[in-house]
C-alpha cells in the first residue's frame, strides 16, 4: 500500500506563479457552453485538478470580470500553456451556468467524464499496486455523497470506484466539485450488472465486504487481507438483498447515539480508514 496521497492531507496548494502573459477575451455571457457533448466544472480546486491532470479535455474557461488572486492566475497560466481559450464574463452568467453553485468566479467547459471499463481498472490495479481496495456503490443517488466517497477512495489509496448504470448518481460537475477534484485521480467504472461484477471480482481474488447497520463485524476487529472490495449501500435502504448475499463479510460500525445510521459518505470514510489501517498494519487486524 502507498501512504496517503499528499493532496488528501491538505487542500490543493499553489506555488507563487511566474510572470506569464494570459489572454482573456471579454464577453457578456459564456458562448455555446451547454451542449450534450460537454460538461461544466466549477470551483478553484476542481478546475485546478482538471487542468493539471487532463488539460486537453478542457474546451474553454470562463472567469468573472476582474477576478484576481494567485490561485486563479495559476489556472489561467496553465490554460495559456495548453492554448485553452479563456473568456471574461459577468458573475451572473456563471451563476446561471452552474445553477448558482459555488463557482468561486471560475468555470471550465470540459469533455464528458470518461469512465473506464472494469478490465482496465483491474489492469491498472495490477500494474501500479495503487492499493488493495476497490469501492463498489450500490445505488448511491446523491451526487454530493458520490463525490465525497470518490474523494475518500482516493485518499485511502483505492484503485477505483464502481457504480451501477441504473439507480445511481453518475459523475457530473457537481460530483467532481464535491470530490474536490479527486474524480480526476480515481478510475470510475460504470457497470450494467452489479451482482455479476461482484462475481467477477471474486473470480479475480477479491474478498467482498459489505456494510449492514447492526448486523456485522466491528470494522476495528475485522480481518482485512488481500484484495478487498468494499460495498456500500444506498442512502435510505442500504444494501439490496441480492448484493448482500454476495458479500463474504458484513461490517457494522458501532454507535451509541439515538440516530441509528450514519451518512453513507461518512460511513465509507470510517470503514475505509479501518481497512487502510489493517492493510498497513496486518499484525493489528
C-alpha positions as CSV (number, residue, x, y, z in Angstrom):
1,X,0.0,0.0,0.0
2,X,1.2,3.5,-0.7
3,X,0.9,6.2,2.0
4,X,-1.9,8.7,1.9
5,X,-1.7,10.9,-1.2
6,X,-0.3,14.3,-0.4
7,X,-3.2,16.2,-1.8
8,X,-5.6,14.4,0.7
9,X,-3.7,15.7,3.7
10,X,-4.5,19.3,2.9
11,X,-6.2,21.3,0.2
12,X,-4.5,21.9,-3.1
13,X,-1.6,24.3,-2.8
14,X,-0.5,26.8,-5.4
15,X,3.1,28.0,-5.8
16,X,3.7,31.6,-6.5
17,X,3.2,31.9,-10.2
18,X,5.8,33.2,-12.5
19,X,5.0,36.1,-14.8
20,X,3.3,34.9,-17.9
21,X,1.1,36.5,-20.4
22,X,-2.6,35.4,-20.2
23,X,-5.0,36.3,-22.9
24,X,-8.6,36.9,-21.7
25,X,-11.4,37.8,-24.0
26,X,-14.2,39.9,-22.5
27,X,-17.7,38.7,-23.3
28,X,-21.2,39.4,-22.0
29,X,-22.0,35.7,-21.5
30,X,-20.5,32.3,-21.9
31,X,-21.0,31.3,-25.6
32,X,-22.4,28.0,-26.6
33,X,-21.2,26.3,-23.5
34,X,-24.1,23.9,-22.6
35,X,-24.1,21.0,-25.1
36,X,-24.6,17.3,-24.7
37,X,-21.0,16.8,-25.8
38,X,-19.6,18.8,-22.9
39,X,-19.9,19.4,-19.2
40,X,-19.1,22.2,-16.8
41,X,-16.7,22.1,-13.9
42,X,-16.5,24.9,-11.4
43,X,-14.6,26.0,-8.4
44,X,-10.8,26.6,-8.0
45,X,-9.6,23.3,-6.6
46,X,-11.7,21.1,-9.0
47,X,-10.6,23.2,-12.0
48,X,-7.0,23.2,-11.0
49,X,-7.0,19.4,-10.7
50,X,-8.7,19.1,-14.1
51,X,-6.2,21.4,-15.9
52,X,-3.2,19.9,-14.1
53,X,-4.1,16.3,-15.0
54,X,-6.2,16.5,-18.1
55,X,-5.6,19.8,-19.9
56,X,-6.5,18.5,-23.3
57,X,-10.0,17.7,-22.0
58,X,-10.8,21.3,-21.2
59,X,-12.6,23.2,-24.0
60,X,-12.9,26.7,-22.5
61,X,-12.5,28.5,-19.2
62,X,-14.8,31.4,-18.2
63,X,-13.8,33.8,-15.4
64,X,-15.7,36.6,-13.8
65,X,-14.7,40.1,-14.7
66,X,-11.9,41.4,-12.5
67,X,-11.3,38.0,-10.8
68,X,-7.8,38.1,-9.3
69,X,-5.7,36.0,-7.0
70,X,-2.7,33.7,-7.4
71,X,-4.8,30.6,-7.5
72,X,-6.9,31.8,-10.4
73,X,-3.9,33.2,-12.1
74,X,-2.2,29.8,-11.8
75,X,-5.1,28.1,-13.6
76,X,-5.2,30.8,-16.3
77,X,-1.4,30.3,-16.9
78,X,-1.9,26.6,-17.4
79,X,-4.7,27.4,-19.8
80,X,-2.3,29.7,-21.7
81,X,0.3,26.9,-21.8
82,X,-2.2,24.5,-23.4
83,X,-4.0,27.1,-25.6
84,X,-7.3,26.7,-23.8
85,X,-9.5,29.7,-24.6
86,X,-10.3,32.0,-21.7
87,X,-13.3,34.3,-21.7
88,X,-14.2,37.0,-19.1
89,X,-17.9,37.3,-18.2
90,X,-20.1,38.9,-15.6
91,X,-20.7,36.8,-12.4
92,X,-24.4,36.4,-13.2
93,X,-23.6,34.5,-16.3
94,X,-21.6,31.9,-14.3
95,X,-24.4,31.8,-11.7
96,X,-26.8,30.8,-14.4
97,X,-24.4,28.3,-15.9
98,X,-23.8,26.5,-12.6
99,X,-27.3,26.8,-11.2
100,X,-26.0,29.2,-8.6
101,X,-23.4,26.7,-7.4
102,X,-20.3,27.9,-5.5
103,X,-18.2,28.5,-8.6
104,X,-15.7,30.9,-7.0
105,X,-15.7,33.0,-10.1
106,X,-14.3,30.4,-12.5
107,X,-15.9,27.7,-14.6
108,X,-14.5,25.3,-17.2
109,X,-16.2,23.6,-20.1
110,X,-14.9,20.0,-20.4
111,X,-15.5,16.9,-22.4
112,X,-17.9,14.4,-20.8
113,X,-16.4,12.4,-17.9
114,X,-14.6,9.3,-19.3
115,X,-15.5,6.1,-17.4
116,X,-13.1,3.2,-17.7
117,X,-14.2,-0.4,-18.1
118,X,-13.7,-3.0,-15.4
119,X,-10.9,-4.8,-17.0
120,X,-8.9,-1.5,-17.5
121,X,-9.4,-0.7,-13.8
122,X,-8.2,-4.1,-12.7
123,X,-5.3,-4.0,-15.1
124,X,-4.3,-0.6,-13.6
125,X,-4.7,-2.2,-10.1
126,X,-2.2,-5.0,-11.0
127,X,0.3,-2.7,-12.7
128,X,0.5,0.1,-10.2
129,X,-0.3,-1.8,-6.9
130,X,-2.0,1.5,-6.1
131,X,-3.9,-0.2,-3.4
132,X,-5.7,-3.4,-2.4
133,X,-9.1,-1.8,-2.3
134,X,-11.9,-1.1,-4.8
135,X,-15.1,0.6,-3.7
136,X,-18.4,-0.7,-5.0
137,X,-21.5,1.5,-4.6
138,X,-25.0,0.0,-4.6
139,X,-27.4,2.7,-5.7
140,X,-25.9,5.9,-4.2
141,X,-28.1,8.6,-5.7
142,X,-26.9,11.8,-4.0
143,X,-24.2,13.4,-6.1
144,X,-22.6,15.0,-3.1
145,X,-22.3,11.6,-1.4
146,X,-20.8,10.1,-4.5
147,X,-18.3,13.0,-4.8
148,X,-17.3,12.7,-1.1
149,X,-16.9,8.9,-1.5
150,X,-14.7,9.3,-4.5
151,X,-12.5,11.7,-2.5
152,X,-12.3,9.3,0.4
153,X,-11.4,6.4,-2.0
154,X,-8.6,8.5,-3.4
155,X,-7.3,9.5,0.0
156,X,-7.1,5.9,1.2
157,X,-5.5,4.5,-2.0
158,X,-8.4,2.7,-3.6
159,X,-7.7,1.6,-7.2
160,X,-11.2,2.6,-8.4
161,X,-14.9,3.1,-7.7
162,X,-17.6,1.0,-9.3
163,X,-21.1,2.3,-9.8
164,X,-24.2,0.8,-11.5
165,X,-25.6,2.3,-14.6
166,X,-29.2,2.5,-13.2
167,X,-30.4,3.8,-9.8
168,X,-27.2,5.7,-9.2
169,X,-25.7,9.1,-9.5
170,X,-23.3,9.5,-12.3
171,X,-20.1,11.6,-12.4
172,X,-21.4,15.1,-13.1
173,X,-19.8,18.5,-12.4
174,X,-21.5,18.5,-9.0
175,X,-19.8,15.2,-8.2
176,X,-16.4,16.5,-9.4
177,X,-16.9,19.6,-7.2
178,X,-17.9,17.5,-4.2
179,X,-14.8,15.3,-4.7
180,X,-12.5,18.4,-4.5
181,X,-11.0,17.3,-7.8
182,X,-10.3,13.7,-6.7
183,X,-12.5,12.4,-9.6
184,X,-9.6,13.3,-11.9
185,X,-7.4,10.8,-10.0
186,X,-9.7,7.9,-9.4
187,X,-10.8,5.5,-12.1
188,X,-14.6,5.2,-12.0
189,X,-16.3,2.2,-13.6
190,X,-20.0,2.2,-14.6
191,X,-21.4,-1.4,-14.9
192,X,-24.8,-2.7,-16.1
193,X,-25.0,-5.6,-13.6
194,X,-23.5,-5.0,-10.1
195,X,-24.2,-8.6,-9.0
196,X,-22.3,-10.0,-11.9
197,X,-19.5,-7.5,-11.3
198,X,-19.1,-8.9,-7.7
199,X,-18.8,-12.4,-9.2
200,X,-16.1,-11.2,-11.5
201,X,-14.2,-9.6,-8.6
202,X,-14.4,-12.8,-6.6
203,X,-13.0,-14.7,-9.6
204,X,-10.1,-12.2,-9.6
205,X,-9.4,-13.0,-5.9
206,X,-11.2,-10.2,-4.1
207,X,-12.9,-10.6,-0.8
208,X,-16.3,-8.8,-0.7
209,X,-17.0,-6.7,2.4
210,X,-20.5,-5.2,2.7
211,X,-21.9,-2.9,5.3
212,X,-25.1,-3.6,7.3
213,X,-26.1,-1.5,10.2
214,X,-26.4,-3.6,13.4
215,X,-25.7,-6.9,11.8
216,X,-22.0,-7.4,11.1
217,X,-18.4,-7.4,12.4
218,X,-16.9,-4.4,14.1
219,X,-14.5,-2.9,11.4
220,X,-11.9,-2.4,14.1
221,X,-11.5,-6.2,14.6
222,X,-12.4,-7.5,11.1
223,X,-9.8,-9.4,9.1
224,X,-8.6,-7.3,6.2
225,X,-6.2,-9.1,4.0
226,X,-5.5,-9.4,0.3
227,X,-7.7,-7.8,-2.4
228,X,-10.7,-6.1,-0.9
229,X,-13.9,-4.8,-2.5
230,X,-15.9,-2.6,-0.1
231,X,-19.6,-2.5,-1.0
232,X,-21.6,0.5,0.4
233,X,-25.4,0.5,0.2
234,X,-27.8,3.3,-0.7
235,X,-28.6,6.3,1.5
236,X,-32.0,5.1,2.5
237,X,-32.2,1.3,2.0
238,X,-28.6,0.1,2.5
239,X,-27.5,-3.0,0.5
240,X,-30.1,-4.8,-1.6
241,X,-30.7,-8.4,-0.6
242,X,-29.1,-9.8,-3.8
243,X,-25.9,-7.7,-3.2
244,X,-25.8,-8.6,0.5
245,X,-25.8,-12.3,-0.3
246,X,-22.7,-11.8,-2.5
247,X,-20.7,-10.5,0.4
248,X,-18.1,-12.7,2.2
249,X,-18.2,-10.4,5.3
250,X,-20.7,-7.9,6.7
251,X,-19.4,-4.9,8.7
252,X,-21.3,-2.8,11.2
253,X,-20.0,0.4,12.7
254,X,-20.7,0.5,16.5
255,X,-22.7,3.6,17.6
256,X,-24.3,4.8,20.8
257,X,-26.4,7.7,19.6
258,X,-30.2,7.9,19.2
259,X,-29.9,8.1,15.4
260,X,-29.3,4.6,14.1
261,X,-27.3,5.3,10.9
262,X,-24.6,7.5,9.5
263,X,-24.4,9.4,6.3
264,X,-23.1,6.9,3.7
265,X,-20.1,9.0,2.8
266,X,-19.1,9.3,6.5
267,X,-19.6,5.6,7.0
268,X,-17.4,4.9,3.9
269,X,-14.7,7.0,5.4
270,X,-14.8,5.2,8.8
271,X,-14.7,1.8,7.2
272,X,-12.0,2.6,4.7
273,X,-9.8,4.0,7.4
274,X,-10.0,0.7,9.3
275,X,-9.3,-1.2,6.1
276,X,-6.4,1.0,5.3
277,X,-5.1,0.6,8.9
278,X,-5.5,-3.1,8.8
279,X,-3.7,-3.4,5.5
280,X,-0.8,-1.2,6.6
281,X,-0.5,-2.9,10.0
282,X,-1.6,-6.6,9.4
283,X,-0.4,-7.7,12.8
284,X,-3.0,-5.4,14.4
285,X,-6.0,-6.8,12.5
